[in-house]
Amino acid sequence: MKKIIVIFGTVVGSWLGWWLGMHIGLMTAFVLSMIGTGAGMYFSRRFTEI
């Protein structure tokens, strides 16, 4: 179950970063997507360890 939550958090973080960055440009969307991926992975792993 932990892996599913981490995958879901990673996808949501990546999507949110891409959505925020697509209004500025392609590279910005890519960079924010990578940051969102890391943040989603970090926070979803922290959530599963509670």
N, C-alpha and C positions, 0 to 999 in steps of 0.2 A: 504494500500500500504506500510505503514511503516513496518508492520510485515513481509511482504514478503521480503523486502530489508534486514531486520535484519536477517532473516533466511538464505537468500542467502549469506550474509557476514559471518555468523557463519559457514556455510558449507564450504565456500571457505577458511576461516582461518584455520579450522580444517584439511582440506585436505592438505593445504600447509604445516602445521606443521607436519603432518604424512609423507608427501613426503620427507621433509627435514630430518626427524629422521629415516626413514626406512633404510637409508644407514649405520647407526651406529648400531642400534639394536632395539628390540621390545619395551623395556621400554623407550628408548629415543624417539621413535616414539610416544608412548602414551603420554609422558610428553609434548613434543612439540605440539602434537595435542591439548592437553588441553590449553596450552598457546595460540595457534593459535585460538582456539574457543573463548577464552576471548577477544583476540585482535580483532578478526573479529566482535564480538558482539559490542565491544566498538566503533570501528571506523564506523561501519554501523549505529549505533544509532546516533553518532555525525553527520554523513552525512545526516540523515533524519531530523535532527533538524535545519539544515541551512535554 
